[in-house]
Amino acid sequence: MDPGSASKFDLSYFKLVLKRKGLFQSDAALTTSATTKSYINQLVQGSLSQFCRIWCSHGENGQD
């Protein structure tokens, strides 16, 4: 969901969210919570495989 990589799945969406350049109001909301902002920072600093480990490890439905 970002203009630079619309045809592939990568971390650029999260980089844009941290720069406050998300597409939706809900994107900006991701940085207002210390918990979700911490996850995003971890994702941006890591690799795509690390992204999958962090994001997919939060319960059956993606939640703790």
Secondary structure as UniProt FT lines:
FT   HELIX           3..5
FT   TURN            6..7
FT   HELIX           12..18
FT   TURN            19..20
FT   HELIX           25..29
FT   TURN            30..32
FT   HELIX           34..45
FT   HELIX           48..56
FT   TURN            60..61
//
